[in-house]
């Protein structure tokens, strides 16, 4: 219509074309009558399903039914984990009875007593300072582990398998610990501190003479502890990675309280005279195979439960 203008009430752009018209506008609002989502089904192969509905433009904005799939333990749409205390407590208990951590603490207490055998208060304060340093550093390590898993899970294909991979890792650690029970050899892979690291660690600890020194040494010695204690912690970090990073801190605190409880008990027993450091070290050496057996059984059972979708 040469020389004239036409005004349209509605317009929409599709693939570079602009369509304009007068009259009823296109309905673009969400379907108000869509039913709410159904209930989640029981877990099968670590997945659960439910019926959900959404408004679809391809069907004239009608409600379309579809099946929503989610990993067990993860609330769809929230990213939060349906965590259970037994998982975290089991993993922390395995770390707590690790011979590696008990041996390091015994060496530190011996160093303190050798320097000043008459001042027993040094044992208490140095022991607690050492434990506080280990606790603090392991919280940091835990946050790093969790953040790593969160970055990895941005890849959907990996995220779908991560839980089963953690279960396999738990079974492997359980097997290695049970192997140490059947045929013990010092410095077992992922179960004890490697033999080549022990002289270096001992040299560092022998220089401890005060609570301040014990705290500083504890910060550094955790590097030597990692090879033999990191396994359960990595699995726990993978489980916790479905939470927001700040929301994992209470879980990490719980884990590490359990982890350091045996060390705190040893310090108290030595301080009040119920046991000698030599007794603690001797008990550890005498029962080391059984400690591996208990840790192995817990890890193997937990890993199997994770793979089978029982937890």
VOBA-1610 file (N, C-alpha, C; in pm, whole numbers, padded with zeros to 5 digits, always signed):
BEGIN
Unk+00088-00118+00000Unk+00000+00000+00000Unk+00091+00122+00000Unk+00121+00166-00120Unk+00218+00272-00138Unk+00173+00401-00070Unk+00268+00462+00006Unk+00241+00591+00068Unk+00162+00582+00196Unk+00135+00460+00247Unk+00057+00447+00370Unk+00132+00363+00473Unk+00096+00378+00599Unk+00151+00298+00708Unk+00042+00211+00767Unk+00080+00089+00807Unk-00014-00002+00872Unk+00043-00040+01008Unk-00034-00021+01113Unk+00009-00058+01247Unk-00049-00193+01287Unk+00036-00280+01339Unk-00008-00412+01383Unk-00002-00421+01535Unk-00094-00497+01589Unk-00103-00510+01735Unk-00007-00617+01790Unk+00026-00715+01710Unk+00109-00827+01756Unk+00220-00856+01657Unk+00329-00911+01707Unk+00440-00951+01620Unk+00520-01061+01687Unk+00580-01147+01605Unk+00667-01252+01656Unk+00775-01279+01553Unk+00896-01305+01597Unk+01007-01331+01507Unk+01045-01479+01515Unk+01048-01546+01400Unk+01083-01688+01393Unk+01185-01707+01281Unk+01304-01753+01318Unk+01409-01781+01219Unk+01435-01664+01125Unk+01438-01544+01178Unk+01469-01428+01096Unk+01349-01361+01031Unk+01235-01431+01028Unk+01112-01374+00972Unk+01031-01308+01082Unk+00972-01192+01049Unk+00885-01123+01143Unk+00741-01136+01095Unk+00656-01194+01181Unk+00513-01209+01149Unk+00435-01111+01236Unk+00350-01031+01170Unk+00271-00930+01241Unk+00123-00949+01209Unk+00039-00924+01308Unk-00105-00940+01285Unk-00185-00859+01386Unk-00312-00843+01356Unk-00407-00780+01447Unk-00504-00886+01499Unk-00557-00862+01616Unk-00651-00958+01672Unk-00598-01021+01799Unk-00634-01149+01821Unk-00596-01217+01945Unk-00445-01238+01951Unk-00384-01202+02065Unk-00239-01224+02079Unk-00209-01373+02099Unk-00083-01410+02073Unk-00037-01547+02096Unk-00029-01573+02246Unk-00078-01688+02288Unk-00074-01722+02430Unk+00065-01775+02465Unk+00135-01701+02550Unk+00272-01741+02586Unk+00287-01771+02734Unk+00179-01760+02807Unk+00189-01785+02952Unk+00197-01934+02980Unk+00247-01970+03098Unk+00254-02110+03139Unk+00114-02166+03160Unk+00102-02296+03135Unk-00028-02360+03152Unk-00069-02357+03299Unk-00175-02288+03334Unk-00213-02277+03474Unk-00273-02407+03529Unk-00316-02496+03439Unk-00386-02614+03486Unk-00299-02740+03489Unk-00166-02724+03470Unk-00078-02841+03472Unk-00080-02905+03612Unk-00094-03037+03622Unk-00094-03104+03753Unk+00043-03094+03819Unk+00046-03106+03950Unk+00176-03106+04021Unk+00253-03234+03992Unk+00386-03236+04015Unk+00466-03357+03991Unk+00419-03471+04080Unk+00437-03594+04031Unk+00404-03711+04110Unk+00511-03740+04214Unk+00496-03849+04287Unk+00593-03888+04388Unk+00709-03964+04324Unk+00826-03951+04389Unk+00944-04022+04340Unk+00927-04172+04364Unk+00975-04251+04269Unk+00970-04397+04282Unk+01083-04444+04374Unk+01084-04572+04406Unk+01194-04630+04482Unk+01320-04631+04396Unk+01437-04627+04462Unk+01564-04626+04390Unk+01588-04759+04320Unk+01626-04753+04193Unk+01666-04870+04117Unk+01792-04835+04039Unk+01900-04910+04064Unk+02029-04879+04001Unk+02071-04735+04026Unk+02046-04690+04149Unk+02086-04556+04195Unk+02013-04443+04122Unk+01897-04474+04059Unk+01816-04369+03998Unk+01671-04382+04044Unk+01599-04272+04038Unk+01458-04271+04075Unk+01382-04188+03972Unk+01254-04213+03956Unk+01174-04143+03855Unk+01044-04092+03916Unk+00983-03996+03846Unk+00850-03947+03883Unk+00786-03885+03760Unk+00656-03879+03760Unk+00581-03818+03650Unk+00572-03667+03674Unk+00602-03590+03570Unk+00595-03444+03581Unk+00525-03389+03457Unk+00493-03260+03461Unk+00419-03198+03351Unk+00480-03061+03321Unk+00475-03024+03191Unk+00520-02890+03153Unk+00439-02840+03034Unk+00433-02709+03023Unk+00359-02647+02915Unk+00445-02648+02788Unk+00391-02699+02678Unk+00468-02714+02554Unk+00408-02628+02443Unk+00492-02545+02379Unk+00445-02461+02268Unk+00417-02543+02143Unk+00478-02662+02134Unk+00457-02745+02016Unk+00321-02812+02016Unk+00251-02806+02127Unk+00116-02866+02135Unk+00015-02759+02177Unk+00027-02639+02116Unk-00065-02529+02146Unk-00068-02498+02295Unk+00049-02504+02357Unk+00064-02469+02498Unk-00024-02555+02589Unk-00029-02681+02559Unk-00099-02777+02645Unk+00000-02842+02739Unk-00051-02899+02847Unk+00035-02967+02943Unk+00079-03102+02886Unk+00208-03125+02884Unk+00263-03250+02832Unk+00323-03329+02947Unk+00290-03456+02953Unk+00343-03543+03059Unk+00479-03600+03017Unk+00573-03604+03113Unk+00702-03665+03084Unk+00756-03730+03213Unk+00854-03816+03200Unk+00914-03885+03313Unk+01045-03816+03352Unk+01052-03772+03476Unk+01171-03705+03529Unk+01259-03808+03599Unk+01388-03806+03566Unk+01484-03901+03623Unk+01586-03825+03706Unk+01619-03877+03824Unk+01718-03814+03911Unk+01801-03923+03979Unk+01924-03886+04015Unk+02008-03979+04091Unk+01954-03991+04233Unk+01964-04109+04289Unk+01923-04128+04428Unk+02012-04045+04518Unk+01950-03983+04620Unk+02028-03900+04712Unk+02030-03756+04672Unk+01972-03722+04553Unk+01973-03583+04508Unk+01831-03537+04486Unk+01794-03430+04550Unk+01660-03373+04533Unk+01657-03292+04405Unk+01573-03330+04311Unk+01568-03264+04181Unk+01532-03118+04197Unk+01608-03034+04124Unk+01579-02891+04124Unk+01643-02815+04238Unk+01699-02887+04337Unk+01758-02816+04449Unk+01909-02834+04456Unk+01959-02946+04405Unk+02102-02971+04411Unk+02148-03009+04550Unk+02059-03037+04642Unk+02101-03075+04776Unk+02099-03225+04790Unk+02181-03278+04878Unk+02195-03422+04892Unk+02114-03475+05008Unk+02051-03589+04985Unk+01979-03657+05092Unk+02079-03743+05167Unk+02167-03675+05240Unk+02279-03742+05306Unk+02233-03814+05432Unk+02303-03921+05463Unk+02274-03996+05585Unk+02397-03998+05672Unk+02376-03990+05802Unk+02487-03993+05897Unk+02572-04119+05885Unk+02512-04237+05864Unk+02596-04357+05858Unk+02708-04350+05755Unk+02682-04289+05639Unk+02786-04279+05537Unk+02907-04202+05589Unk+02883-04080+05638Unk+02992-03995+05681Unk+03060-04051+05806Unk+02981-04104+05899Unk+03037-04160+06021Unk+03123-04282+05989Unk+03077-04366+05896Unk+03154-04486+05859Unk+03289-04448+05799Unk+03288-04353+05707Unk+03412-04311+05644Unk+03507-04246+05744Unk+03451-04162+05833Unk+03534-04096+05934Unk+03592-04197+06033Unk+03513-04300+06067Unk+03561-04403+06159Unk+03679-04479+06101Unk+03673-04506+05970Unk+03785-04574+05903Unk+03911-04490+05914Unk+03898-04360+05888Unk+04013-04270+05901Unk+04062-04261+06045Unk+03969-04263+06140Unk+04006-04245+06282Unk+04092-04359+06335Unk+04070-04480+06284Unk+04148-04595+06334Unk+04267-04624+06245Unk+04301-04531+06158Unk+04414-04550+06069Unk+04544-04554+06150Unk+04624-04660+06138Unk+04749-04670+06214Unk+04846-04557+06186Unk+04836-04502+06066Unk+04925-04395+06025Unk+04912-04273+06116Unk+04788-04227+06139Unk+04765-04109+06222Unk+04805-04134+06367Unk+04778-04253+06419Unk+04813-04286+06556Unk+04965-04290+06573Unk+05036-04341+06474Unk+05182-04349+06481Unk+05245-04210+06484Unk+05191-04120+06401Unk+05245-03983+06396Unk+05226-03913+06531Unk+05108-03929+06591Unk+05082-03868+06722Unk+05175-03926+06827Unk+05196-04056+06827Unk+05285-04119+06926Unk+05427-04065+06914Unk+05475-04048+06793Unk+05609-03993+06773Unk+05620-03852+06828Unk+05516-03773+06807Unk+05517-03635+06856Unk+05519-03631+07009Unk+05438-03716+07073Unk+05435-03719+07220Unk+05568-03766+07277Unk+05630-03862+07212Unk+05763-03908+07257Unk+05863-03795+07250Unk+05858-03717+07142Unk+05949-03604+07127Unk+05930-03503+07239Unk+05805-03475+07277Unk+05777-03380+07384Unk+05828-03432+07518Unk+05801-03558+07547Unk+05844-03616+07675Unk+05995-03629+07684Unk+06060-03655+07573Unk+06206-03666+07572Unk+06270-03532+07603Unk+06211-03426+07552Unk+06267-03292+07573Unk+06250-03248+07718Unk+06134-03273+07778Unk+06108-03231+07916Unk+06019-03335+07983Unk+06079-03445+08033Unk+05998-03557+08085Unk+05919-03525+08211Unk+05956-03423+08287Unk+05889-03392+08413Unk+05770-03299+08396Unk+05763-03231+08286Unk+05655-03134+08265Unk+05546-03198+08181Unk+05453-03268+08248Unk+05351-03344+08177Unk+05244-03254+08113Unk+05232-03132+08164Unk+05133-03042+08103Unk+05168-03012+07958Unk+05297-03020+07927Unk+05339-02999+07788Unk+05280-03104+07695Unk+05266-03226+07750Unk+05208-03334+07670Unk+05065-03299+07631Unk+04989-03249+07728Unk+04849-03217+07701Unk+04838-03104+07599Unk+04904-02993+07626Unk+04888-02877+07539Unk+04950-02899+07402Unk+05065-02965+07398Unk+05127-02993+07268Unk+05041-03091+07188Unk+04988-03192+07258Unk+04902-03288+07189Unk+04778-03223+07133Unk+04712-03137+07213Unk+04592-03070+07166Unk+04623-02971+07054Unk+04740-02905+07062Unk+04779-02812+06955Unk+04802-02887+06825Unk+04866-03003+06835Unk+04890-03086+06718Unk+04757-03130+06656Unk+04664-03175+06740Unk+04533-03220+06692Unk+04456-03105+06628Unk+04464-02986+06689Unk+04394-02870+06633Unk+04448-02835+06494Unk+04580-02847+06477Unk+04641-02818+06346Unk+04595-02919+06241Unk+04592-03047+06279Unk+04546-03151+06187Unk+04399-03127+06150Unk+04317-03095+06250Unk+04176-03069+06227Unk+04157-02954+06129Unk+04229-02844+06152Unk+04217-02726+06068Unk+04258-02756+05923Unk+04372-02822+05906Unk+04422-02849+05772Unk+04330-02946+05696Unk+04273-03042+05769Unk+04186-03138+05701Unk+04053-03074+05660Unk+04009-02972+05729Unk+03892-02897+05683Unk+03925-02830+05549Unk+04043-02771+05540Unk+04087-02707+05415Unk+04096-02810+05303Unk+04161-02923+05333Unk+04172-03028+05231Unk+04034-03075+05185Unk+03942-03087+05279Unk+03807-03132+05246Unk+03737-03037+05150Unk+03750-02907+05175Unk+03688-02808+05086Unk+03748-02814+04946Unk+03879-02838+04939Unk+03946-02849+04808Unk+03894-02972+04734Unk+03884-03084+04804Unk+03835-03208+04742Unk+03692-03190+04691Unk+03607-03131+04775Unk+03467-03111+04736Unk+03457-03018+04615Unk+03535-02911+04616Unk+03531-02818+04503Unk+03576-02886+04374Unk+03676-02973+04384Unk+03722-03048+04267Unk+03608-03132+04210Unk+03538-03204+04297Unk+03427-03288+04251Unk+03315-03203+04191Unk+03291-03087+04248Unk+03186-03000+04193Unk+03221-02953+04052Unk+03348-02925+04026Unk+03390-02885+03893Unk+03379-03002+03795Unk+03417-03120+03841Unk+03408-03239+03756Unk+03263-03268+03719Unk+03172-03249+03815Unk+03032-03283+03793Unk+02960-03186+03700Unk+03029-03079+03659Unk+02971-02992+03557Unk+02958-03068+03424Unk+03039-03172+03407Unk+03027-03258+03290Unk+02921-03363+03320Unk+02806-03351+03258Unk+02692-03437+03292Unk+02724-03585+03279Unk+02798-03622+03176Unk+02827-03764+03154Unk+02908-03822+03271Unk+02995-03740+03328Unk+03075-03785+03442Unk+02991-03784+03568Unk+02907-03680+03584Unk+02826-03667+03705Unk+02736-03789+03726Unk+02684-03844+03618Unk+02594-03958+03629Unk+02664-04082+03680Unk+02797-04088+03663Unk+02872-04207+03703Unk+02952-04186+03831Unk+02959-04062+03881Unk+03051-04031+03990Unk+03021-04111+04116Unk+02894-04133+04148Unk+02858-04204+04270Unk+02904-04350+04264Unk+02885-04413+04147Unk+02929-04551+04132Unk+03081-04560+04132Unk+03147-04461+04075Unk+03294-04459+04078Unk+03344-04452+04221Unk+03279-04370+04303Unk+03316-04361+04445Unk+03293-04494+04515Unk+03184-04562+04479Unk+03158-04693+04537Unk+03267-04793+04503Unk+03311-04791+04376Unk+03420-04881+04333Unk+03548-04847+04410Unk+03575-04717+04428Unk+03695-04676+04503Unk+03689-04725+04647Unk+03570-04719+04708Unk+03556-04767+04845Unk+03582-04917+04854Unk+03532-04994+04757Unk+03556-05138+04754Unk+03705-05167+04738Unk+03773-05090+04652Unk+03917-05107+04631Unk+03994-05082+04760Unk+03959-04972+04830Unk+04026-04942+04957Unk+03999-05051+05061Unk+03876-05100+05062Unk+03843-05209+05153Unk+03925-05332+05124Unk+03940-05365+04996Unk+04019-05481+04956Unk+04165-05465+04998Unk+04222-05346+04979Unk+04362-05321+05015Unk+04384-05337+05165Unk+04287-05289+05245Unk+04299-05303+05390Unk+04286-05449+05433Unk+04193-05522+05371Unk+04178-05664+05404Unk+04304-05741+05363Unk+04365-05701+05252Unk+04491-05763+05209Unk+04600-05743+05315Unk+04602-05622+05377Unk+04701-05595+05481Unk+04675-05680+05605Unk+04551-05718+05628Unk+04521-05808+05738Unk+04571-05950+05708Unk+04546-05995+05586Unk+04584-06132+05549Unk+04736-06146+05538Unk+04797-06052+05471Unk+04943-06056+05453Unk+04997-05916+05472Unk+05033-05884+05596Unk+05073-05747+05630Unk+05212-05714+05579Unk+05222-05596+05521Unk+05351-05542+05477Unk+05349-05392+05502Unk+05443-05340+05584Unk+05443-05197+05616Unk+05447-05110+05489Unk+05377-04997+05498Unk+05379-04902+05386Unk+05287-04939+05273Unk+05176-05010+05303Unk+05084-05051+05199Unk+05026-04933+05124Unk+05005-04950+04993Unk+04953-04842+04909Unk+04814-04799+04956Unk+04796-04669+04980Unk+04670-04606+05018Unk+04618-04649+05156Unk+04694-04730+05229Unk+04651-04772+05362Unk+04748-04729+05471Unk+04874-04708+05436Unk+04974-04663+05532Unk+05067-04562+05466Unk+05142-04492+05550Unk+05239-04396+05498Unk+05350-04470+05424Unk+05384-04428+05302Unk+05494-04493+05229Unk+05623-04493+05311Unk+05703-04599+05299Unk+05824-04614+05379Unk+05924-04501+05353Unk+05933-04453+05230Unk+06033-04350+05200Unk+06001-04217+05267Unk+05875-04196+05308Unk+05837-04071+05371Unk+05858-04073+05523Unk+05871-04190+05581Unk+05875-04201+05726Unk+05998-04136+05790Unk+06120-04156+05737Unk+06236-04088+05798Unk+06224-03936+05795Unk+06170-03882+05685Unk+06155-03736+05674Unk+06055-03684+05777Unk+05943-03757+05791Unk+05842-03715+05888Unk+05897-03722+06030Unk+05969-03830+06061Unk+06025-03848+06195Unk+06124-03736+06228Unk+06201-03696+06130Unk+06298-03589+06151Unk+06228-03457+06183Unk+06117-03432+06116Unk+06040-03309+06141Unk+05982-03310+06282Unk+05924-03424+06323Unk+05856-03433+06452Unk+05954-03429+06568Unk+06074-03483+06550Unk+06171-03487+06660Unk+06213-03348+06706Unk+06188-03247+06625Unk+06225-03111+06664Unk+06119-03040+06747Unk+06006-03105+06775Unk+05897-03042+06852Unk+05934-03036+06999Unk+05927-02916+07057Unk+05959-02900+07199Unk+05854-02819+07275Unk+05751-02769+07207Unk+05652-02684+07274Unk+05517-02696+07203Unk+05410-02649+07269Unk+05279-02651+07204Unk+05274-02572+07074Unk+05343-02458+07071Unk+05346-02378+06948Unk+05415-02456+06837Unk+05525-02520+06873Unk+05595-02602+06776Unk+05512-02719+06729Unk+05433-02775+06821Unk+05346-02888+06787Unk+05239-02846+06687Unk+05185-02724+06706Unk+05083-02675+06613Unk+05143-02653+06474Unk+05260-02588+06471Unk+05325-02562+06342Unk+05361-02692+06272Unk+05411-02788+06351Unk+05447-02917+06294Unk+05323-02991+06244Unk+05213-02980+06319Unk+05090-03045+06278Unk+05040-02995+06144Unk+05055-02863+06118Unk+05014-02808+05990Unk+05092-02871+05875Unk+05221-02893+05899Unk+05308-02946+05795Unk+05298-03097+05781Unk+05285-03166+05893Unk+05286-03313+05893Unk+05164-03371+05822Unk+05055-03293+05810Unk+04937-03346+05740Unk+04970-03386+05596Unk+05074-03324+05540Unk+05117-03362+05404Unk+05161-03508+05403Unk+05230-03551+05513Unk+05275-03690+05523Unk+05158-03784+05553Unk+05055-03730+05619Unk+04940-03814+05655Unk+04849-03841+05535Unk+04849-03749+05438Unk+04753-03760+05328Unk+04759-03892+05252Unk+04878-03944+05217Unk+04879-04068+05139Unk+04806-04185+05205Unk+04802-04188+05339Unk+04740-04303+05405Unk+04601-04272+05460Unk+04558-04147+05457Unk+04425-04113+05512Unk+04332-04051+05407Unk+04386-04024+05289Unk+04308-03948+05190Unk+04197-04030+05127Unk+04211-04163+05122Unk+04112-04247+05053Unk+03969-04227+05101Unk+03939-04255+05229Unk+03802-04233+05278Unk+03757-04088+05266Unk+03852-03995+05281Unk+03818-03853+05276Unk+03774-03813+05135Unk+03839-03868+05034Unk+03801-03839+04895Unk+03660-03890+04867Unk+03629-04009+04916Unk+03495-04065+04896Unk+03390-03978+04966Unk+03421-03936+05090Unk+03329-03847+05162Unk+03312-03716+05087Unk+03423-03663+05033Unk+03414-03538+04957Unk+03328-03551+04833Unk+03336-03667+04767Unk+03252-03690+04651Unk+03104-03695+04686Unk+03072-03756+04799Unk+02933-03763+04845Unk+02882-03624+04881Unk+02967-03544+04946Unk+02926-03411+04991Unk+02922-03309+04878Unk+02981-03342+04763Unk+02993-03243+04655Unk+02860-03203+04593Unk+02752-03276+04624Unk+02620-03237+04572Unk+02561-03119+04649Unk+02624-03081+04760Unk+02578-02967+04838Unk+02650-02840+04796Unk+02593-02726+04832Unk+02665-02600+04817Unk+02790-02605+04905Unk+02897-02538+04861Unk+03026-02549+04929Unk+03017-02513+05077Unk+02948-02402+05109Unk+02937-02361+05250Unk+02855-02460+05331Unk+02758-02524+05267Unk+02673-02620+05338Unk+02748-02747+05374Unk+02865-02769+05314Unk+02943-02890+05346Unk+03026-02874+05473Unk+03044-02751+05519Unk+03134-02728+05634Unk+03088-02803+05759Unk+02957-02800+05798Unk+02917-02879+05916Unk+02947-03028+05902Unk+02932-03081+05780Unk+02963-03223+05758Unk+03112-03249+05772Unk+03195-03156+05721Unk+03340-03172+05734Unk+03383-03162+05880Unk+03317-03072+05954Unk+03348-03060+06097Unk+03315-03191+06169Unk+03197-03248+06140Unk+03159-03375+06201Unk+03259-03484+06166Unk+03295-03494+06039Unk+03389-03596+05993Unk+03522-03584+06069Unk+03573-03463+06078Unk+03705-03446+06138Unk+03705-03452+06289Unk+03591-03424+06352Unk+03581-03448+06496Unk+03597-03598+06524Unk+03527-03679+06445Unk+03540-03825+06460Unk+03683-03868+06430Unk+03744-03807+06329Unk+03880-03843+06288Unk+03981-03820+06400Unk+03968-03709+06475Unk+04069-03676+06576Unk+04035-03728+06716Unk+03914-03784+06735Unk+03876-03832+06868Unk+03976-03934+06925Unk+04016-04038+06850Unk+04114-04131+06906Unk+04245-04064+06947Unk+04290-03966+06870Unk+04413-03895+06905Unk+04395-03816+07035Unk+04278-03752+07051Unk+04252-03677+07175Unk+04246-03771+07295Unk+04187-03888+07278Unk+04180-03986+07387Unk+04320-04031+07428Unk+04407-04054+07331Unk+04545-04096+07361Unk+04618-03988+07439Unk+04603-03863+07396Unk+04669-03753+07466Unk+04623-03746+07611Unk+04492-03757+07634Unk+04438-03751+07770Unk+04489-03869+07854Unk+04492-03988+07797Unk+04540-04105+07871Unk+04685-04091+07911Unk+04767-04039+07822Unk+04909-04018+07854Unk+04925-03907+07957Unk+04845-03803+07946Unk+04855-03688+08037Unk+04819-03725+08180Unk+04711-03801+08197Unk+04668-03834+08334Unk+04734-03963+08387Unk+04819-04024+08305Unk+04897-04137+08352Unk+04833-04272+08335Unk+04723-04282+08260Unk+04660-04412+08239Unk+04737-04498+08140Unk+04821-04435+08061Unk+04901-04510+07964Unk+05029-04434+07934Unk+05129-04507+07890Unk+05253-04447+07844Unk+05252-04442+07692Unk+05330-04350+07638Unk+05336-04338+07493Unk+05384-04469+07431Unk+05479-04533+07500Unk+05532-04660+07451Unk+05422-04767+07446Unk+05330-04760+07544Unk+05219-04856+07547Unk+05128-04836+07426Unk+05102-04709+07396Unk+05016-04677+07282Unk+05080-04726+07153Unk+05209-04696+07137Unk+05280-04737+07017Unk+05285-04889+07005Unk+05308-04956+07119Unk+05313-05102+07119Unk+05178-05163+07087Unk+05071-05105+07141Unk+04936-05156+07113Unk+04904-05142+06965Unk+04945-05030+06908Unk+04920-05007+06765Unk+04993-05111+06681Unk+05120-05137+06714Unk+05198-05234+06637Unk+05141-05376+06653Unk+05093-05408+06772Unk+05042-05541+06800Unk+04909-05567+06728Unk+04827-05463+06715Unk+04692-05481+06661Unk+04674-05421+06521Unk+04785-05387+06457Unk+04775-05315+06330Unk+04699-05394+06224Unk+04716-05526+06222Unk+04646-05608+06123Unk+04495-05603+06147Unk+04454-05604+06272Unk+04311-05601+06304Unk+04249-05464+06274Unk+04329-05359+06291Unk+04282-05226+06254Unk+04253-05220+06103Unk+04343-05282+06027Unk+04321-05288+05882Unk+04197-05371+05848Unk+04174-05478+05922Unk+04058-05563+05896Unk+03928-05487+05919Unk+03919-05415+06032Unk+03797-05339+06062Unk+03775-05231+05956Unk+03882-05157+05922Unk+03871-05052+05821Unk+03830-05111+05687Unk+03890-05224+05651Unk+03859-05286+05523Unk+03716-05333+05515Unk+03666-05394+05622Unk+03528-05443+05623Unk+03429-05328+05608Unk+03454-05216+05678Unk+03364-05101+05669Unk+03365-05043+05528Unk+03484-05024+05471Unk+03495-04965+05338Unk+03433-05055+05231Unk+03460-05185+05240Unk+03407-05278+05141Unk+03254-05280+05146Unk+03199-05285+05267Unk+03053-05287+05282Unk+02989-05160+05232Unk+03049-05045+05263Unk+02994-04918+05219Unk+02999-04905+05068Unk+03113-04945+05010Unk+03126-04938+04864Unk+03026-05025+04793Unk+03005-05145+04844Unk+02907-05237+04784Unk+02766-05178+04793Unk+02734-05118+04908Unk+02602-05059+04927Unk+02581-04941+04830Unk+02686-04863+04805Unk+02676-04750+04713Unk+02652-04797+04570Unk+02722-04902+04528Unk+02706-04952+04392Unk+02569-05014+04371Unk+02521-05085+04471Unk+02392-05154+04460Unk+02273-05060+04481Unk+02301-04935+04520Unk+02192-04839+04541Unk+02121-04854+04673Unk+02186-04922+04770Unk+02123-04940+04902Unk+02136-04815+04987Unk+02238-04732+04961Unk+02256-04606+05035Unk+02278-04493+04937
//
